[in-house]
Amino acid sequence: MSAPLSDASLDQLFLTARTFNAWQPKEVSDEQIRRLYELAKFGPTAANSSPMRIVFVKSQDAKQRLKPYLSESNAEKTMQAPVTAIVAIDYAFYEHLPKLFPHADARSWFVGNEALVQASGTRNGSLQGAYLLMAARALGLDCGPMSGFDQAGVDAEFFAGTQIKSNFLINIGYGDPDTNLFDRLPRLSFDEAAQIA
Ligand SMILES: Cc1cc2nc3c(=O)[nH]c(=O)nc-3n(C[C@H](O)[C@H](O)[C@H](O)COP(=O)(O)O)c2cc1C
């Protein structure tokens, strides 16, 4: 039994929520970061596989490790953001299925089927990244997602020796609406993007 969210909530999540390019100097606490994950983790994934892994880059030391791999246009705002989430995917996700999907031998569906591992990991890890972004908005935080970075470089720096691969980045904090906020771009209409069959 769920009721539609209020107009104010729909604004916060979708209608007036924006992608920010500059950040107010206001900290995001570790507690907020943990709360963010505790919400996002409940978004659905196939066989509950939950392949997303995240490094929340917050310290100056970690920011400096990330900096060399950012595209030029993403560097300054990422250094300024209170937190940058490296949203990644563990392509060994199926090793956790005995815990996450215990009523079936789901691990065996993936072992030796690299095409399925790649497709399922990418699909579900990307879904979880979107859940994370929307969870941040639900908690009153702003986001700036980015794919402009050297993925192989970030993987070597943060995920060496694992099967975890970076997917995209999200700057998280309190957006500065007065600096580098672009005009809202058009979206496709229902008829351009969808049909009711
Ligand atoms: C996966 C993803 C990657 C993106 N990569 C970049 C990027 O590298 N640099 C950038 O400035 N914006 C990037 N964006 C921001 C988009 O251009 C922006 O979200 C889109 O234009 C909608 O803007 P709005 O949310 O303000 O309406 C990215 C967004 C997403 C979701």
PDBQT file of the ligand as one rigid body, heavy atoms in Angstrom, charges set to zero:
ROOT
HETATM    1  C1  LIG A 201      26.497   8.421 -16.704  1.00  0.00    +0.000 C 
HETATM    2  C2  LIG A 201      26.629   9.910 -16.868  1.00  0.00    +0.000 A 
HETATM    3  C3  LIG A 201      27.825  10.437 -17.327  1.00  0.00    +0.000 A 
HETATM    4  C4  LIG A 201      27.985  11.812 -17.449  1.00  0.00    +0.000 A 
HETATM    5  N1  LIG A 201      29.223  12.301 -17.762  1.00  0.00    +0.000 NA
HETATM    6  C5  LIG A 201      29.459  13.626 -17.632  1.00  0.00    +0.000 A 
HETATM    7  C6  LIG A 201      30.788  14.126 -17.699  1.00  0.00    +0.000 A 
HETATM    8  O1  LIG A 201      31.767  13.392 -17.855  1.00  0.00    +0.000 OA
HETATM    9  N2  LIG A 201      30.975  15.467 -17.544  1.00  0.00    +0.000 N 
HETATM   10  C7  LIG A 201      29.923  16.316 -17.325  1.00  0.00    +0.000 A 
HETATM   11  O2  LIG A 201      30.149  17.520 -17.174  1.00  0.00    +0.000 OA
HETATM   12  N3  LIG A 201      28.642  15.865 -17.251  1.00  0.00    +0.000 NA
HETATM   13  C8  LIG A 201      28.394  14.533 -17.379  1.00  0.00    +0.000 A 
HETATM   14  N4  LIG A 201      27.111  14.052 -17.229  1.00  0.00    +0.000 N 
HETATM   15  C9  LIG A 201      26.029  15.005 -16.955  1.00  0.00    +0.000 C 
HETATM   16  C10 LIG A 201      24.925  15.042 -18.019  1.00  0.00    +0.000 C 
HETATM   17  O3  LIG A 201      25.321  15.781 -19.140  1.00  0.00    +0.000 OA
HETATM   18  C11 LIG A 201      23.677  15.641 -17.355  1.00  0.00    +0.000 C 
HETATM   19  O4  LIG A 201      23.285  14.794 -16.309  1.00  0.00    +0.000 OA
HETATM   20  C12 LIG A 201      22.519  15.787 -18.337  1.00  0.00    +0.000 C 
HETATM   21  O5  LIG A 201      22.807  16.741 -19.318  1.00  0.00    +0.000 OA
HETATM   22  C13 LIG A 201      21.232  16.205 -17.633  1.00  0.00    +0.000 C 
HETATM   23  O6  LIG A 201      21.414  17.388 -16.890  1.00  0.00    +0.000 OA
HETATM   24  P1  LIG A 201      20.345  17.809 -15.774  1.00  0.00    +0.000 P 
HETATM   25  O7  LIG A 201      20.315  16.695 -14.769  1.00  0.00    +0.000 OA
HETATM   26  O8  LIG A 201      20.860  19.087 -15.193  1.00  0.00    +0.000 OA
HETATM   27  O9  LIG A 201      19.037  17.980 -16.456  1.00  0.00    +0.000 OA
HETATM   28  C14 LIG A 201      26.903  12.684 -17.155  1.00  0.00    +0.000 A 
HETATM   29  C15 LIG A 201      25.691  12.140 -16.717  1.00  0.00    +0.000 A 
HETATM   30  C16 LIG A 201      25.551  10.780 -16.566  1.00  0.00    +0.000 A 
HETATM   31  C17 LIG A 201      24.255  10.238 -16.029  1.00  0.00    +0.000 C 
ENDROOT
TORSDOF 0
